[in-house]
Amino acid sequence: MITELGIVAGEIWHFLDEHGASRLSTIVSSLDKSRDTILMSLGWLAREGHVILDQQEEDYSIELRK
């Protein structure tokens, strides 16, 4: 499971690098992964300081930390 989370974290990082700041709902609908897996992988990226998360009403805006 840890390996899968790392791979999905990489996919999220590449998605954000290509598309810029995005909403969580957009990331979930764009990647062919479960919402839970995406959330765990985002937690990994956030813990390591690679992304900035900002709550936007009932969604989150996510961007790469520069």
PQR file of N, CA, C, O and H, with PARSE charges and radii, in Angstrom:
ATOM      1  N   MET A   1       0.827  -1.200   0.000 -0.4000 1.5000
ATOM      2  CA  MET A   1       0.000   0.000   0.000 -0.0000 2.0000
ATOM      3  C   MET A   1       0.866   1.257   0.000  0.5500 1.7000
ATOM      4  O   MET A   1       0.536   2.228  -0.680 -0.5500 1.4000
ATOM      5  N   ILE A   2       1.964   1.256   0.748 -0.4000 1.5000
ATOM      6  CA  ILE A   2       2.841   2.428   0.802 -0.0000 2.0000
ATOM      7  C   ILE A   2       3.393   2.739  -0.585  0.5500 1.7000
ATOM      8  O   ILE A   2       3.475   3.903  -0.978 -0.5500 1.4000
ATOM      9  H   ILE A   2       2.233   0.467   1.300  0.4000 1.0000
ATOM     10  N   THR A   3       3.767   1.709  -1.316 -0.4000 1.5000
ATOM     11  CA  THR A   3       4.295   1.918  -2.671 -0.0000 2.0000
ATOM     12  C   THR A   3       3.242   2.565  -3.562  0.5500 1.7000
ATOM     13  O   THR A   3       3.548   3.489  -4.315 -0.5500 1.4000
ATOM     14  H   THR A   3       3.701   0.764  -0.997  0.4000 1.0000
ATOM     15  N   GLU A   4       1.999   2.084  -3.480 -0.4000 1.5000
ATOM     16  CA  GLU A   4       0.911   2.656  -4.281 -0.0000 2.0000
ATOM     17  C   GLU A   4       0.684   4.117  -3.925  0.5500 1.7000
ATOM     18  O   GLU A   4       0.482   4.949  -4.810 -0.5500 1.4000
ATOM     19  H   GLU A   4       1.750   1.333  -2.868  0.4000 1.0000
ATOM     20  N   LEU A   5       0.717   4.437  -2.629 -0.4000 1.5000
ATOM     21  CA  LEU A   5       0.517   5.826  -2.210 -0.0000 2.0000
ATOM     22  C   LEU A   5       1.624   6.724  -2.758  0.5500 1.7000
ATOM     23  O   LEU A   5       1.364   7.857  -3.164 -0.5500 1.4000
ATOM     24  H   LEU A   5       0.882   3.762  -1.910  0.4000 1.0000
ATOM     25  N   GLY A   6       2.842   6.226  -2.768 -0.4000 1.5000
ATOM     26  CA  GLY A   6       3.951   6.996  -3.322 -0.0000 2.0000
ATOM     27  C   GLY A   6       3.796   7.226  -4.814  0.5500 1.7000
ATOM     28  O   GLY A   6       4.089   8.312  -5.314 -0.5500 1.4000
ATOM     29  H   GLY A   6       3.053   5.306  -2.438  0.4000 1.0000
ATOM     30  N   ILE A   7       3.339   6.217  -5.517 -0.4000 1.5000
ATOM     31  CA  ILE A   7       3.114   6.350  -6.961 -0.0000 2.0000
ATOM     32  C   ILE A   7       2.007   7.363  -7.233  0.5500 1.7000
ATOM     33  O   ILE A   7       2.143   8.205  -8.121 -0.5500 1.4000
ATOM     34  H   ILE A   7       3.101   5.335  -5.111  0.4000 1.0000
ATOM     35  N   VAL A   8       0.923   7.290  -6.482 -0.4000 1.5000
ATOM     36  CA  VAL A   8      -0.189   8.229  -6.664 -0.0000 2.0000
ATOM     37  C   VAL A   8       0.245   9.645  -6.273  0.5500 1.7000
ATOM     38  O   VAL A   8      -0.163  10.613  -6.915 -0.5500 1.4000
ATOM     39  H   VAL A   8       0.813   6.606  -5.760  0.4000 1.0000
ATOM     40  N   ALA A   9       1.061   9.773  -5.235 -0.4000 1.5000
ATOM     41  CA  ALA A   9       1.586  11.090  -4.867 -0.0000 2.0000
ATOM     42  C   ALA A   9       2.363  11.683  -6.039  0.5500 1.7000
ATOM     43  O   ALA A   9       2.259  12.879  -6.314 -0.5500 1.4000
ATOM     44  H   ALA A   9       1.392   8.986  -4.714  0.4000 1.0000
ATOM     45  N   GLY A  10       3.138  10.852  -6.727 -0.4000 1.5000
ATOM     46  CA  GLY A  10       3.864  11.312  -7.912 -0.0000 2.0000
ATOM     47  C   GLY A  10       2.918  11.733  -9.023  0.5500 1.7000
ATOM     48  O   GLY A  10       3.165  12.733  -9.698 -0.5500 1.4000
ATOM     49  H   GLY A  10       3.222   9.881  -6.503  0.4000 1.0000
ATOM     50  N   GLU A  11       1.845  10.992  -9.221 -0.4000 1.5000
ATOM     51  CA  GLU A  11       0.855  11.345 -10.244 -0.0000 2.0000
ATOM     52  C   GLU A  11       0.198  12.677  -9.906  0.5500 1.7000
ATOM     53  O   GLU A  11      -0.021  13.502 -10.793 -0.5500 1.4000
ATOM     54  H   GLU A  11       1.644  10.180  -8.672  0.4000 1.0000
ATOM     55  N   ILE A  12      -0.118  12.893  -8.636 -0.4000 1.5000
ATOM     56  CA  ILE A  12      -0.713  14.161  -8.212 -0.0000 2.0000
ATOM     57  C   ILE A  12       0.271  15.298  -8.448  0.5500 1.7000
ATOM     58  O   ILE A  12      -0.105  16.352  -8.962 -0.5500 1.4000
ATOM     59  H   ILE A  12       0.060  12.223  -7.915  0.4000 1.0000
ATOM     60  N   TRP A  13       1.537  15.086  -8.070 -0.4000 1.5000
ATOM     61  CA  TRP A  13       2.559  16.114  -8.243 -0.0000 2.0000
ATOM     62  C   TRP A  13       2.670  16.497  -9.719  0.5500 1.7000
ATOM     63  O   TRP A  13       2.721  17.682 -10.049 -0.5500 1.4000
ATOM     64  H   TRP A  13       1.842  14.230  -7.652  0.4000 1.0000
ATOM     65  N   HIS A  14       2.708  15.504 -10.605 -0.4000 1.5000
ATOM     66  CA  HIS A  14       2.802  15.774 -12.043 -0.0000 2.0000
ATOM     67  C   HIS A  14       1.553  16.484 -12.558  0.5500 1.7000
ATOM     68  O   HIS A  14       1.652  17.383 -13.393 -0.5500 1.4000
ATOM     69  H   HIS A  14       2.667  14.541 -10.337  0.4000 1.0000
ATOM     70  N   PHE A  15       0.386  16.090 -12.070 -0.4000 1.5000
ATOM     71  CA  PHE A  15      -0.864  16.745 -12.469 -0.0000 2.0000
ATOM     72  C   PHE A  15      -0.816  18.224 -12.090  0.5500 1.7000
ATOM     73  O   PHE A  15      -1.130  19.085 -12.912 -0.5500 1.4000
ATOM     74  H   PHE A  15       0.305  15.360 -11.391  0.4000 1.0000
ATOM     75  N   LEU A  16      -0.425  18.522 -10.848 -0.4000 1.5000
ATOM     76  CA  LEU A  16      -0.369  19.915 -10.394 -0.0000 2.0000
ATOM     77  C   LEU A  16       0.708  20.696 -11.131  0.5500 1.7000
ATOM     78  O   LEU A  16       0.524  21.879 -11.415 -0.5500 1.4000
ATOM     79  H   LEU A  16      -0.171  17.823 -10.181  0.4000 1.0000
ATOM     80  N   ASP A  17       1.812  20.065 -11.440 -0.4000 1.5000
ATOM     81  CA  ASP A  17       2.884  20.726 -12.184 -0.0000 2.0000
ATOM     82  C   ASP A  17       2.400  21.114 -13.582  0.5500 1.7000
ATOM     83  O   ASP A  17       2.755  22.173 -14.099 -0.5500 1.4000
ATOM     84  H   ASP A  17       1.962  19.104 -11.209  0.4000 1.0000
ATOM     85  N   GLU A  18       1.594  20.256 -14.180 -0.4000 1.5000
ATOM     86  CA  GLU A  18       1.091  20.493 -15.530 -0.0000 2.0000
ATOM     87  C   GLU A  18      -0.094  21.460 -15.556  0.5500 1.7000
ATOM     88  O   GLU A  18      -0.191  22.287 -16.462 -0.5500 1.4000
ATOM     89  H   GLU A  18       1.306  19.395 -13.760  0.4000 1.0000
ATOM     90  N   HIS A  19      -1.006  21.365 -14.563 -0.4000 1.5000
ATOM     91  CA  HIS A  19      -2.252  22.130 -14.583 -0.0000 2.0000
ATOM     92  C   HIS A  19      -2.275  23.322 -13.624  0.5500 1.7000
ATOM     93  O   HIS A  19      -3.178  24.154 -13.705 -0.5500 1.4000
ATOM     94  H   HIS A  19      -0.926  20.693 -13.827  0.4000 1.0000
ATOM     95  N   GLY A  20      -1.321  23.416 -12.739 -0.4000 1.5000
ATOM     96  CA  GLY A  20      -1.334  24.491 -11.745 -0.0000 2.0000
ATOM     97  C   GLY A  20      -2.310  24.179 -10.619  0.5500 1.7000
ATOM     98  O   GLY A  20      -2.782  23.050 -10.486 -0.5500 1.4000
ATOM     99  H   GLY A  20      -0.587  22.739 -12.673  0.4000 1.0000
ATOM    100  N   ALA A  21      -2.603  25.186  -9.815 -0.4000 1.5000
ATOM    101  CA  ALA A  21      -3.508  25.008  -8.674 -0.0000 2.0000
ATOM    102  C   ALA A  21      -4.828  24.409  -9.151  0.5500 1.7000
ATOM    103  O   ALA A  21      -5.392  24.849 -10.152 -0.5500 1.4000
ATOM    104  H   ALA A  21      -2.220  26.103  -9.923  0.4000 1.0000
ATOM    105  N   SER A  22      -5.311  23.408  -8.433 -0.4000 1.5000
ATOM    106  CA  SER A  22      -6.527  22.695  -8.827 -0.0000 2.0000
ATOM    107  C   SER A  22      -7.350  22.368  -7.592  0.5500 1.7000
ATOM    108  O   SER A  22      -6.834  22.302  -6.476 -0.5500 1.4000
ATOM    109  H   SER A  22      -4.852  23.050  -7.619  0.4000 1.0000
ATOM    110  N   ARG A  23      -8.617  22.170  -7.816 -0.4000 1.5000
ATOM    111  CA  ARG A  23      -9.502  21.747  -6.735 -0.0000 2.0000
ATOM    112  C   ARG A  23      -9.374  20.240  -6.534  0.5500 1.7000
ATOM    113  O   ARG A  23      -9.090  19.495  -7.472 -0.5500 1.4000
ATOM    114  H   ARG A  23      -9.036  22.225  -8.723  0.4000 1.0000
ATOM    115  N   LEU A  24      -9.588  19.811  -5.298 -0.4000 1.5000
ATOM    116  CA  LEU A  24      -9.539  18.387  -4.985 -0.0000 2.0000
ATOM    117  C   LEU A  24     -10.500  17.610  -5.877  0.5500 1.7000
ATOM    118  O   LEU A  24     -10.150  16.545  -6.386 -0.5500 1.4000
ATOM    119  H   LEU A  24      -9.818  20.417  -4.536  0.4000 1.0000
ATOM    120  N   SER A  25     -11.702  18.130  -6.067 -0.4000 1.5000
ATOM    121  CA  SER A  25     -12.689  17.427  -6.899 -0.0000 2.0000
ATOM    122  C   SER A  25     -12.187  17.230  -8.329  0.5500 1.7000
ATOM    123  O   SER A  25     -12.495  16.215  -8.954 -0.5500 1.4000
ATOM    124  H   SER A  25     -11.986  18.995  -5.653  0.4000 1.0000
ATOM    125  N   THR A  26     -11.426  18.178  -8.850 -0.4000 1.5000
ATOM    126  CA  THR A  26     -10.867  18.056 -10.205 -0.0000 2.0000
ATOM    127  C   THR A  26      -9.801  16.967 -10.245  0.5500 1.7000
ATOM    128  O   THR A  26      -9.743  16.176 -11.186 -0.5500 1.4000
ATOM    129  H   THR A  26     -11.176  19.002  -8.343  0.4000 1.0000
ATOM    130  N   ILE A  27      -8.967  16.937  -9.226 -0.4000 1.5000
ATOM    131  CA  ILE A  27      -7.917  15.912  -9.166 -0.0000 2.0000
ATOM    132  C   ILE A  27      -8.535  14.523  -9.074  0.5500 1.7000
ATOM    133  O   ILE A  27      -8.109  13.600  -9.769 -0.5500 1.4000
ATOM    134  H   ILE A  27      -9.014  17.580  -8.462  0.4000 1.0000
ATOM    135  N   VAL A  28      -9.542  14.377  -8.215 -0.4000 1.5000
ATOM    136  CA  VAL A  28     -10.201  13.075  -8.044 -0.0000 2.0000
ATOM    137  C   VAL A  28     -10.845  12.620  -9.350  0.5500 1.7000
ATOM    138  O   VAL A  28     -10.762  11.443  -9.702 -0.5500 1.4000
ATOM    139  H   VAL A  28      -9.888  15.127  -7.651  0.4000 1.0000
ATOM    140  N   SER A  29     -11.485  13.540 -10.068 -0.4000 1.5000
ATOM    141  CA  SER A  29     -12.142  13.145 -11.319 -0.0000 2.0000
ATOM    142  C   SER A  29     -11.143  12.928 -12.460  0.5500 1.7000
ATOM    143  O   SER A  29     -11.459  12.236 -13.428 -0.5500 1.4000
ATOM    144  H   SER A  29     -11.552  14.495  -9.782  0.4000 1.0000
ATOM    145  N   SER A  30      -9.952  13.506 -12.360 -0.4000 1.5000
ATOM    146  CA  SER A  30      -8.959  13.385 -13.433 -0.0000 2.0000
ATOM    147  C   SER A  30      -8.065  12.159 -13.312  0.5500 1.7000
ATOM    148  O   SER A  30      -7.609  11.621 -14.321 -0.5500 1.4000
ATOM    149  H   SER A  30      -9.696  14.068 -11.574  0.4000 1.0000
ATOM    150  N   LEU A  31      -7.814  11.714 -12.091 -0.4000 1.5000
ATOM    151  CA  LEU A  31      -6.955  10.555 -11.892 -0.0000 2.0000
ATOM    152  C   LEU A  31      -7.817   9.310 -11.714  0.5500 1.7000
ATOM    153  O   LEU A  31      -8.879   9.366 -11.093 -0.5500 1.4000
ATOM    154  H   LEU A  31      -8.184  12.151 -11.272  0.4000 1.0000
ATOM    155  N   ASP A  32      -7.364   8.212 -12.249 -0.4000 1.5000
ATOM    156  CA  ASP A  32      -8.127   6.958 -12.171 -0.0000 2.0000
ATOM    157  C   ASP A  32      -7.754   6.211 -10.894  0.5500 1.7000
ATOM    158  O   ASP A  32      -7.284   5.074 -10.939 -0.5500 1.4000
ATOM    159  H   ASP A  32      -6.502   8.167 -12.752  0.4000 1.0000
ATOM    160  N   LYS A  33      -7.972   6.867  -9.756 -0.4000 1.5000
ATOM    161  CA  LYS A  33      -7.661   6.298  -8.439 -0.0000 2.0000
ATOM    162  C   LYS A  33      -8.834   6.588  -7.507  0.5500 1.7000
ATOM    163  O   LYS A  33      -9.625   7.496  -7.764 -0.5500 1.4000
ATOM    164  H   LYS A  33      -8.354   7.790  -9.719  0.4000 1.0000
ATOM    165  N   SER A  34      -8.945   5.824  -6.437 -0.4000 1.5000
ATOM    166  CA  SER A  34     -10.025   6.063  -5.479 -0.0000 2.0000
ATOM    167  C   SER A  34      -9.778   7.366  -4.720  0.5500 1.7000
ATOM    168  O   SER A  34      -8.636   7.791  -4.547 -0.5500 1.4000
ATOM    169  H   SER A  34      -8.303   5.087  -6.229  0.4000 1.0000
ATOM    170  N   ARG A  35     -10.849   7.982  -4.277 -0.4000 1.5000
ATOM    171  CA  ARG A  35     -10.749   9.229  -3.511 -0.0000 2.0000
ATOM    172  C   ARG A  35      -9.902   9.016  -2.257  0.5500 1.7000
ATOM    173  O   ARG A  35      -9.089   9.872  -1.909 -0.5500 1.4000
ATOM    174  H   ARG A  35     -11.777   7.636  -4.418  0.4000 1.0000
ATOM    175  N   ASP A  36     -10.084   7.883  -1.575 -0.4000 1.5000
ATOM    176  CA  ASP A  36      -9.320   7.598  -0.360 -0.0000 2.0000
ATOM    177  C   ASP A  36      -7.820   7.540  -0.647  0.5500 1.7000
ATOM    178  O   ASP A  36      -7.018   8.083   0.113 -0.5500 1.4000
ATOM    179  H   ASP A  36     -10.745   7.187  -1.858  0.4000 1.0000
ATOM    180  N   THR A  37      -7.444   6.884  -1.736 -0.4000 1.5000
ATOM    181  CA  THR A  37      -6.033   6.785  -2.095 -0.0000 2.0000
ATOM    182  C   THR A  37      -5.465   8.168  -2.411  0.5500 1.7000
ATOM    183  O   THR A  37      -4.347   8.488  -2.010 -0.5500 1.4000
ATOM    184  H   THR A  37      -8.095   6.442  -2.354  0.4000 1.0000
ATOM    185  N   ILE A  38      -6.229   8.978  -3.124 -0.4000 1.5000
ATOM    186  CA  ILE A  38      -5.793  10.335  -3.441 -0.0000 2.0000
ATOM    187  C   ILE A  38      -5.637  11.159  -2.172  0.5500 1.7000
ATOM    188  O   ILE A  38      -4.667  11.905  -2.037 -0.5500 1.4000
ATOM    189  H   ILE A  38      -7.138   8.718  -3.450  0.4000 1.0000
ATOM    190  N   LEU A  39      -6.569  11.038  -1.245 -0.4000 1.5000
ATOM    191  CA  LEU A  39      -6.471  11.796   0.002 -0.0000 2.0000
ATOM    192  C   LEU A  39      -5.257  11.371   0.828  0.5500 1.7000
ATOM    193  O   LEU A  39      -4.565  12.218   1.393 -0.5500 1.4000
ATOM    194  H   LEU A  39      -7.358  10.432  -1.354  0.4000 1.0000
ATOM    195  N   MET A  40      -4.996  10.071   0.900 -0.4000 1.5000
ATOM    196  CA  MET A  40      -3.815   9.612   1.641 -0.0000 2.0000
ATOM    197  C   MET A  40      -2.527  10.096   0.974  0.5500 1.7000
ATOM    198  O   MET A  40      -1.579  10.483   1.657 -0.5500 1.4000
ATOM    199  H   MET A  40      -5.558   9.383   0.441  0.4000 1.0000
ATOM    200  N   SER A  41      -2.495  10.076  -0.339 -0.4000 1.5000
ATOM    201  CA  SER A  41      -1.315  10.538  -1.067 -0.0000 2.0000
ATOM    202  C   SER A  41      -1.126  12.046  -0.921  0.5500 1.7000
ATOM    203  O   SER A  41       0.006  12.521  -0.834 -0.5500 1.4000
ATOM    204  H   SER A  41      -3.265   9.762  -0.894  0.4000 1.0000
ATOM    205  N   LEU A  42      -2.218  12.799  -0.895 -0.4000 1.5000
ATOM    206  CA  LEU A  42      -2.125  14.235  -0.654 -0.0000 2.0000
ATOM    207  C   LEU A  42      -1.609  14.521   0.751  0.5500 1.7000
ATOM    208  O   LEU A  42      -0.844  15.463   0.959 -0.5500 1.4000
ATOM    209  H   LEU A  42      -3.138  12.413  -0.966  0.4000 1.0000
ATOM    210  N   GLY A  43      -2.027  13.713   1.704 -0.4000 1.5000
ATOM    211  CA  GLY A  43      -1.515  13.850   3.069 -0.0000 2.0000
ATOM    212  C   GLY A  43      -0.009  13.646   3.099  0.5500 1.7000
ATOM    213  O   GLY A  43       0.703  14.360   3.804 -0.5500 1.4000
ATOM    214  H   GLY A  43      -2.648  12.948   1.536  0.4000 1.0000
ATOM    215  N   TRP A  44       0.468  12.693   2.352 -0.4000 1.5000
ATOM    216  CA  TRP A  44       1.897  12.423   2.245 -0.0000 2.0000
ATOM    217  C   TRP A  44       2.606  13.662   1.680  0.5500 1.7000
ATOM    218  O   TRP A  44       3.605  14.123   2.233 -0.5500 1.4000
ATOM    219  H   TRP A  44      -0.110  12.112   1.780  0.4000 1.0000
ATOM    220  N   LEU A  45       2.073  14.194   0.565 -0.4000 1.5000
ATOM    221  CA  LEU A  45       2.685  15.379  -0.047 -0.0000 2.0000
ATOM    222  C   LEU A  45       2.644  16.587   0.887  0.5500 1.7000
ATOM    223  O   LEU A  45       3.601  17.359   0.955 -0.5500 1.4000
ATOM    224  H   LEU A  45       1.262  13.819   0.116  0.4000 1.0000
ATOM    225  N   ALA A  46       1.537  16.745   1.603 -0.4000 1.5000
ATOM    226  CA  ALA A  46       1.411  17.873   2.533 -0.0000 2.0000
ATOM    227  C   ALA A  46       2.379  17.726   3.695  0.5500 1.7000
ATOM    228  O   ALA A  46       3.010  18.701   4.104 -0.5500 1.4000
ATOM    229  H   ALA A  46       0.760  16.118   1.548  0.4000 1.0000
ATOM    230  N   ARG A  47       2.502  16.535   4.224 -0.4000 1.5000
ATOM    231  CA  ARG A  47       3.411  16.290   5.358 -0.0000 2.0000
ATOM    232  C   ARG A  47       4.858  16.581   4.984  0.5500 1.7000
ATOM    233  O   ARG A  47       5.634  17.065   5.808 -0.5500 1.4000
ATOM    234  H   ARG A  47       1.990  15.743   3.892  0.4000 1.0000
ATOM    235  N   GLU A  48       5.216  16.286   3.742 -0.4000 1.5000
ATOM    236  CA  GLU A  48       6.571  16.541   3.273 -0.0000 2.0000
ATOM    237  C   GLU A  48       6.756  17.976   2.781  0.5500 1.7000
ATOM    238  O   GLU A  48       7.853  18.356   2.370 -0.5500 1.4000
ATOM    239  H   GLU A  48       4.585  15.893   3.073  0.4000 1.0000
ATOM    240  N   GLY A  49       5.686  18.773   2.821 -0.4000 1.5000
ATOM    241  CA  GLY A  49       5.787  20.182   2.454 -0.0000 2.0000
ATOM    242  C   GLY A  49       5.798  20.456   0.960  0.5500 1.7000
ATOM    243  O   GLY A  49       6.267  21.511   0.532 -0.5500 1.4000
ATOM    244  H   GLY A  49       4.795  18.464   3.155  0.4000 1.0000
ATOM    245  N   HIS A  50       5.289  19.527   0.158 -0.4000 1.5000
ATOM    246  CA  HIS A  50       5.308  19.696  -1.296 -0.0000 2.0000
ATOM    247  C   HIS A  50       4.075  20.419  -1.838  0.5500 1.7000
ATOM    248  O   HIS A  50       4.111  20.952  -2.948 -0.5500 1.4000
ATOM    249  H   HIS A  50       4.908  18.670   0.505  0.4000 1.0000
ATOM    250  N   VAL A  51       2.989  20.444  -1.071 -0.4000 1.5000
ATOM    251  CA  VAL A  51       1.767  21.095  -1.553 -0.0000 2.0000
ATOM    252  C   VAL A  51       1.213  22.047  -0.499  0.5500 1.7000
ATOM    253  O   VAL A  51       1.492  21.932   0.695 -0.5500 1.4000
ATOM    254  H   VAL A  51       2.959  20.012  -0.170  0.4000 1.0000
ATOM    255  N   ILE A  52       0.422  22.984  -0.991 -0.4000 1.5000
ATOM    256  CA  ILE A  52      -0.308  23.907  -0.126 -0.0000 2.0000
ATOM    257  C   ILE A  52      -1.784  23.586  -0.293  0.5500 1.7000
ATOM    258  O   ILE A  52      -2.291  23.546  -1.414 -0.5500 1.4000
ATOM    259  H   ILE A  52       0.195  23.077  -1.961  0.4000 1.0000
ATOM    260  N   LEU A  53      -2.467  23.358   0.809 -0.4000 1.5000
ATOM    261  CA  LEU A  53      -3.899  23.056   0.796 -0.0000 2.0000
ATOM    262  C   LEU A  53      -4.652  24.250   1.374  0.5500 1.7000
ATOM    263  O   LEU A  53      -4.269  24.797   2.408 -0.5500 1.4000
ATOM    264  H   LEU A  53      -2.054  23.390   1.719  0.4000 1.0000
ATOM    265  N   ASP A  54      -5.729  24.647   0.692 -0.4000 1.5000
ATOM    266  CA  ASP A  54      -6.539  25.771   1.156 -0.0000 2.0000
ATOM    267  C   ASP A  54      -8.004  25.400   1.005  0.5500 1.7000
ATOM    268  O   ASP A  54      -8.461  25.100  -0.098 -0.5500 1.4000
ATOM    269  H   ASP A  54      -6.040  24.203  -0.148  0.4000 1.0000
ATOM    270  N   GLN A  55      -8.741  25.417   2.106 -0.4000 1.5000
ATOM    271  CA  GLN A  55     -10.152  25.041   2.032 -0.0000 2.0000
ATOM    272  C   GLN A  55     -10.940  26.128   1.316  0.5500 1.7000
ATOM    273  O   GLN A  55     -10.850  27.305   1.667 -0.5500 1.4000
ATOM    274  H   GLN A  55      -8.371  25.661   3.002  0.4000 1.0000
ATOM    275  N   GLN A  56     -11.710  25.727   0.313 -0.4000 1.5000
ATOM    276  CA  GLN A  56     -12.562  26.611  -0.478 -0.0000 2.0000
ATOM    277  C   GLN A  56     -13.993  26.102  -0.351  0.5500 1.7000
ATOM    278  O   GLN A  56     -14.412  25.231  -1.113 -0.5500 1.4000
ATOM    279  H   GLN A  56     -11.783  24.771   0.028  0.4000 1.0000
ATOM    280  N   GLU A  57     -14.736  26.634   0.595 -0.4000 1.5000
ATOM    281  CA  GLU A  57     -16.103  26.193   0.885 -0.0000 2.0000
ATOM    282  C   GLU A  57     -16.109  24.686   1.164  0.5500 1.7000
ATOM    283  O   GLU A  57     -15.558  24.254   2.177 -0.5500 1.4000
ATOM    284  H   GLU A  57     -14.395  27.342   1.214  0.4000 1.0000
ATOM    285  N   GLU A  58     -16.719  23.878   0.290 -0.4000 1.5000
ATOM    286  CA  GLU A  58     -16.799  22.440   0.547 -0.0000 2.0000
ATOM    287  C   GLU A  58     -15.750  21.650  -0.240  0.5500 1.7000
ATOM    288  O   GLU A  58     -15.843  20.427  -0.342 -0.5500 1.4000
ATOM    289  H   GLU A  58     -17.167  24.229  -0.533  0.4000 1.0000
ATOM    290  N   ASP A  59     -14.767  22.336  -0.788 -0.4000 1.5000
ATOM    291  CA  ASP A  59     -13.712  21.705  -1.572 -0.0000 2.0000
ATOM    292  C   ASP A  59     -12.379  22.261  -1.093  0.5500 1.7000
ATOM    293  O   ASP A  59     -12.349  23.125  -0.218 -0.5500 1.4000
ATOM    294  H   ASP A  59     -14.691  23.330  -0.706  0.4000 1.0000
ATOM    295  N   TYR A  60     -11.294  21.783  -1.648 -0.4000 1.5000
ATOM    296  CA  TYR A  60      -9.970  22.281  -1.319 -0.0000 2.0000
ATOM    297  C   TYR A  60      -9.252  22.698  -2.590  0.5500 1.7000
ATOM    298  O   TYR A  60      -9.385  22.055  -3.632 -0.5500 1.4000
ATOM    299  H   TYR A  60     -11.319  21.080  -2.359  0.4000 1.0000
ATOM    300  N   SER A  61      -8.491  23.776  -2.497 -0.4000 1.5000
ATOM    301  CA  SER A  61      -7.606  24.173  -3.568 -0.0000 2.0000
ATOM    302  C   SER A  61      -6.224  23.640  -3.198  0.5500 1.7000
ATOM    303  O   SER A  61      -5.780  23.783  -2.059 -0.5500 1.4000
ATOM    304  H   SER A  61      -8.383  24.298  -1.651  0.4000 1.0000
ATOM    305  N   ILE A  62      -5.553  23.027  -4.165 -0.4000 1.5000
ATOM    306  CA  ILE A  62      -4.253  22.403  -3.914 -0.0000 2.0000
ATOM    307  C   ILE A  62      -3.270  22.916  -4.948  0.5500 1.7000
ATOM    308  O   ILE A  62      -3.573  22.952  -6.141 -0.5500 1.4000
ATOM    309  H   ILE A  62      -5.914  22.911  -5.090  0.4000 1.0000
ATOM    310  N   GLU A  63      -2.096  23.313  -4.490 -0.4000 1.5000
ATOM    311  CA  GLU A  63      -1.060  23.758  -5.412 -0.0000 2.0000
ATOM    312  C   GLU A  63       0.294  23.309  -4.905  0.5500 1.7000
ATOM    313  O   GLU A  63       0.474  23.045  -3.716 -0.5500 1.4000
ATOM    314  H   GLU A  63      -1.851  23.284  -3.521  0.4000 1.0000
ATOM    315  N   LEU A  64       1.245  23.227  -5.824 -0.4000 1.5000
ATOM    316  CA  LEU A  64       2.596  22.872  -5.460 -0.0000 2.0000
ATOM    317  C   LEU A  64       3.260  24.033  -4.723  0.5500 1.7000
ATOM    318  O   LEU A  64       3.069  25.193  -5.086 -0.5500 1.4000
ATOM    319  H   LEU A  64       1.099  23.442  -6.790  0.4000 1.0000
ATOM    320  N   ARG A  65       4.027  23.723  -3.705 -0.4000 1.5000
ATOM    321  CA  ARG A  65       4.807  24.737  -3.009 -0.0000 2.0000
ATOM    322  C   ARG A  65       6.029  25.043  -3.879  0.5500 1.7000
ATOM    323  O   ARG A  65       6.709  24.138  -4.362 -0.5500 1.4000
ATOM    324  H   ARG A  65       4.182  22.780  -3.410  0.4000 1.0000
ATOM    325  N   LYS A  66       6.286  26.320  -4.062 -0.4000 1.5000
ATOM    326  CA  LYS A  66       7.415  26.708  -4.914 -0.0000 2.0000
ATOM    327  C   LYS A  66       8.649  26.960  -4.103  0.5500 1.7000
ATOM    328  O   LYS A  66       9.695  27.296  -4.659 -0.5500 1.4000
ATOM    329  H   LYS A  66       5.734  27.055  -3.669  0.4000 1.0000
TER
END
